[in-house]
């Protein structure tokens, strides 16, 4: 194993530990109280900077797990790590709160199962190509601390809602490509623990017991995602006569799943606690080893992109999620809505052949998106939208081509609802490429 692979192995092991403990307990996201929390963005940094257009995106050097059919278009092995930092301002009718949050987004590895160097030397050109990928990332996050006061009765009642935890997804994907058509399948395993608490008490009363209601449970289950890609070549005849002409094509992509099941196990407790003397408590209800089950909804997405070689591409993505079919028997009060997402974006590289200055070799990315959230608060839908920008900056490490991806997301969550949030999210991704895998050597 060379030094390059040792470095990636150490980074992978370190990140595996970080991702398991990456949730910030001080991070306050009120809407994560509902469902299984805030769902994380499934796009990698490159497509995030292009308005999240993952359904119809691929290139030979970048991992894209949104559509697993993209793996068989890889030319080089790609090791990828993504992190983010976010500054946001959240406000309701009375309070405004500023906060910082950061997280490890994903760690992944993707590779073609046949090295392009062997294909260059092979007189028999093969139309079948294969790719594979592995990814570890958060699937959802739960972190909130919300206080409300109800003054409609004789004595004001204070309610505190507190939650933490989340789920993670480890994914193994495979793809097969024949000529211009490819199919891929991701198989994942979702796991994690979530705790939801509700504290209820009379304001200023240190005698009456405070209700402490806790619901803790884990989530376990397999999920999958299938994808298709087809590239329509627009100037194939011209390229046959002149290989220096840039390849122009339109790519059509579909991806989705029919919904998956999960199981839960946890405990429920309802305890009365004295605010003045916490040692004084009365157990009203307690149940352990509770078991349940649930369903994650079917989702379907599609997109189309236009590519002018590696110099320019632009595309649009849409996605539908049937979240009314979400079910969690251990928290049966959850009700969610179906959602719709749309994103548009692209990238431009001034000098795609890499002979110009550094700034000319950088890929500049742009995009915009609109997402509906499945959670409904007091009859109001939660809508999210934003603008994205990014840069993919190339560098060489041990004579290997690699990139640093920087993405900027300016957006708003919950526009027009009782709690709205403006945010600025900065993403940083590292993509290390390697061309030494699966080389069939002629001589030893």
N, C-alpha and C positions, 0 to 999 in steps of 0.2 A: 504494500500500500504506500503510495507516494505521499509527500507532505501535504499536497492539496487535499487529498481525500481524508487524511488524518485531521486536518483543520475542520473540514465539514462535519466529520463524525463528532468531534468535540463540541462544535457549535450545536449540532443536533441534540446531543445528550443534555447540554446545558439548557437549551431552550425547552426541552421536554420537561425539565424541572420548573422552569420559570412559568411556562404556560399553565401548569397545574396550580400555581399560586398567584396568578396574575391579577386576580380580582381585587380592586381597591375598596376596602370596606367603607371609606369616607365618600366614595362616589355616590351621588344622589340622583337617581333617574326614576321619578315617581311612576311613570307608566310601566316600569319593569315589574310592578306588582301583579300585572295581569298576564294570563297565559303562562308560558314558561320563561318569561323575561323578554328583554330586548334581543331580537335576532341580529346576529352579526352579519356583516357584509361578506358574501361568499366569493367576491371578486378579488383577484390579486391586484397589486399596486398599479400595474400597467393599465388594466381595464377600468380600475376605479377612476383614474385620471381622465378616462374617455367616457364619462357618464355611465359607467357600469355596463358596457356593451359586451358581455361575455358570450352570448349565444352564437355569434357568427365570427368570433375573433380567433385567429391562430397565427403564429409564426414559428420559425424553426428554432427559436432560442428561448421561448418563454412558456412557463407553465400556465395553463388556464383550466381550472377544475370546474368552472361553471358548465362547460360543454366537454364531456370526456372524449368526444370524438376528435378533439384537437390533438391528443397525444400522438397519434400516428403521423402527424405532420411535423413532428420535431425532427430537427437535423442533429442537434447536439444535446448531450445530457445537461440538465438544468437543476442546480441546487438553489433554493429560494427561501429567504427569510423576510418577513414583513413586520414592522412595528408602527405604532401610531401614537400621537399626542393630540389632545383635544382641549381647546378652551371654549367654554360655553357660558351663556347667560340665560338662566331659567327664571321665569317670573309668572306670578298669578296676579290677582287683583290687589294683593296686599304686600307681597314680598318679592324682592329680586335677589337672586343668588348667583354669584360668579364662581366658577369651579374649573379645575384642571383635572385631566384624567389621561392616563397612558396605559398601553397594553401591548402585548405581543400578539400580532394578528394571526400568523401562520408560519409553519415551517414545512417545506415540501421538497420532493425529489421527483423528477420526471426524466424519462430517457427513451430514445428509440431502441428497438431490439435488434437493429442491424446498423452497423456503422457506415456512414456515408462514404468513407474512404474505400471500403470494400466494394461498394456499389460502383464507384468510379473505375475500379480495376476489373469489374466483372463484365464480360462481354454479353452475358445474358441479363438483360434488364428485367427486373421483377416489378410487377404491378402491385403485388401485395406488400404492405408495410404494417409494422406493429409498433405500438408504444405503450408505456406503462408509467404509472405515477403513484406516489404516496404523499399524504398530506395530514397534518395535525393542526387543528385550529379550534378556537372557541365556537360553539354553536349558538349559545344564548347566554346573556348575563342578567343577574338579578342583584340590584343594589339600590335600595331606596330607604328614606327616613322622612315620613310625611306626618305632620301634625294638623289636626282639625279640631275646632271647638264649636259645639252645638249649643246655642243659647236659647233654643226654642222652649225649653222646659223651665221648671222652677230653679234648678241649679244648672249652671253650664257644665256640659260633659266634654271632656278632652279625650280625643282618640289619637293614638300614635300608631302608625303603620310602619313596620320595619321589616326589611327582607334582605337576604344575601345569598350568594351561591351562583349557580349557573350550570350549563352543560357544555360538553366538548364533543368533537367529532373527529374520529380517525378514519381516513379514507384510503382505499386501495382501488385504483382504476386501471382499465385496459382499453385499448382501442385497436381496431383493424381498419385498414384502408385499402381499397381497390381502385386504382386509377384516381379519379377525381371525387370519389364518394367514400365516406368513412363513417364508422359506427363506434360508439364507446359506451362503457358502463362503469359507473362508480359504485362501489359497495362500501358502506360506512357503518360505524358503530358509534351510537350516541350514548354518553354516560355523564353523570354529574349529580350533585346534591343541591337542593333548594330548601331554604327555610323562610317561612312567612310568619310574622308575629303581629298581633294586634293588642295594644294596651289601652284599656278603657277605665277612666276614673273621673271623679267629681273634682272640678277645679277648686283648689284651696282646702279640700277636706282631707285631713291627715288621719281620720279615724276609719272611714269607710274603706273596705278592701278594694283594691284595684284589680280588675279582670286582666289576666295575662293569658292570651290564647295563642298557642304555638302549633304550627303545622309544618313538620319537617318530613321530607321524602326524597328518595333518589329516583333517577330516571335511567332506564336501560332499554336499548333496542337497536335493531339494525335498520338502516335506511339505504336507499339506492337512488341513482339518478342516471338516466340514459340520454344519449345525445346522437344527433346525426349532423353531418356537414356535407355540402356539395359545392364544389367550385366550378363555375362556368367560365372557361377561358374565352377571352374576347379577341385576342390577337395571336392565337396559336400558329396560324399559318405564317404570319409575319415573323414570329420568333423562330420558326423552323428555318427560314432563310437567313435570319440575322440574330444570333444568340445575344448580341449586345443590347437589343431592344428590351425595355422593361416589360415584365409580364403584367398584363392587365386582366383583371378578373372580377367577377361578382361572386360572393360567397353567401350561401343560404344555410342557416343553422336552426335546428330545433333541439330542445332539451326539456326534460321534465320527469315526473314520476307520478304514480297512481296512488300515492299515500302509503304510509307505513305505520306499523303499530309499535308501541312501547309498553313496558311494564313499570310499575312503581311499587315501592315499599317504604313505609315510614311510620310515624307516630303522631298522635294528636294529644294535646294537653290543654286543660282549662283550669287555671289556678288563681285563686284570690290571694293577693299579696298586700300587706300593709305598707303604705308609702313611708310611714315613719319608722317602722320596724320590719325590715325585709324578712327577718327570720320568722315572723308570724305569717303563716300562709294556710290556705284551705284548698285542698284538691277537689275541684268540682267534677271534673271528668278527666280520665286518662286512658288512652288506648295505644298499645304498642303492637309492632308486627302487623300493621295494617298493610294490605296488599290491594293493588288496583291495576288498571290498564288504561291505555289511551291511544289516540290516533293522531299522527301528524298528517296534514292535508295533502291532497294532490296539488302539484304545481306544474304549469306548462309555460314554456317560454320559446320565443322565436326571434330571429333577427336576420338582417341582410346587411352586407358590407361591400363596399367597392374598394379594390386595391389597385394602386398604380405602382407596381413593384414594391420595394421597401421604402419608397419616397413618401407616399401619401396613402392614407386610407381613411374612410369615413363610414359610419354605420348607424343603425337604429335597432333597438331591442325593445320588446314588449314581453310582459310576463303576467300570468294570472294565477292566483292562489285561492283554493277553495277552503278558506279557514272557518267557514261555518261548520265544517265536518271535524274540526278539532274537538277532541274529547280527552278528559282527564278525570277518571272516576274518584281519585283521591281529593280533587278540588272541583266538584261538579258544578259550582256556581259560575264557572268561566263561560262567557258567551263572546264569540268573536265574529267578525264580518269577513266576507270575501274581499280580496284586494286586487289591485291592478297597478302595474309598474311600467314606466316607459323611460328609456334613456337614449340619448343621441350623442355621438362624439367621434373623435378621430385623432390622427396624429400626422405630423409632417416632419420630414427629415431633409434639411437643405442639401446635404451631400450624403446620399445613401451608400455610395461606394467607399466612403471612409478615407478619401484622400485630402480633404480640406482641413480647415482649422478645427479646433475642438468644438467650438460653438456650432459649426456647420455639421458636425457629425452627431450632435445631440438630437434626439427625437422630441419634438414639442407636442404635448397632448392637450386636448380640450374636450369639454363636454358639458351636458346638463341632464338632469333627471327629475322625475316626479314619482313619488311612491305613496301609495295608500298603506296605512297601518291597519292590521286586523283588529286592533283593540278599539272599543267604543266607550267613551267616557261621557256619562250623563247625556246620552243620545247623540253626541257629537263624534264625527269621524276624525281621526288624526291623520293629517296630510303632511308629507315631508317633501321638500324640494331643495335643489341646490345647483350650484355651478362648480365644475371641476377643472383644474389645470394640473399639468404635470410635465416632468422632464425625465427622459431616460438617457443617462449619461454613460457613455461607454468607457471602459478601461481594460487594460490587459494585465493579467496576473499569471505568472509562469507561462507566458506565451499563449494564454487562453483568453478568448473574448468574453467579457462579462459586462454587467451594467449595474448602475445605481439608479433606482427609480424613486423620484420624489413626486408626491401627489399633494394637492391642496384642494380641500373640499369646503366650500362656503355655503351654508344652508340653514334651513329652519325646520324644526319639528313642531308639530302640533299647532300650526298656524290657525288662528281663530278659535282655539279651544280655551278652556279655563286655565291651562298651563301651557305656555309656549316657550320655545327654546331656540335661540340663535347660537350658532356654533361655527368655529373654525377648526378644521381637523387637518393635521399635517401627517402624511404617511411617508415612511421610508422603507424601501425594499432593496434587497441585495440579491442579484441574480448571477450566480457563478456558472459558467458553461465549461464543459469538458468534452473533448473529442476522442478520448482514449478508451472509451468503453466498447466492448464487443468487437474488437479488431481481430480479424482472422489473418494471422501473419503467414506469409508465403515461406519465410525462412526463420529458423530459430538461431 
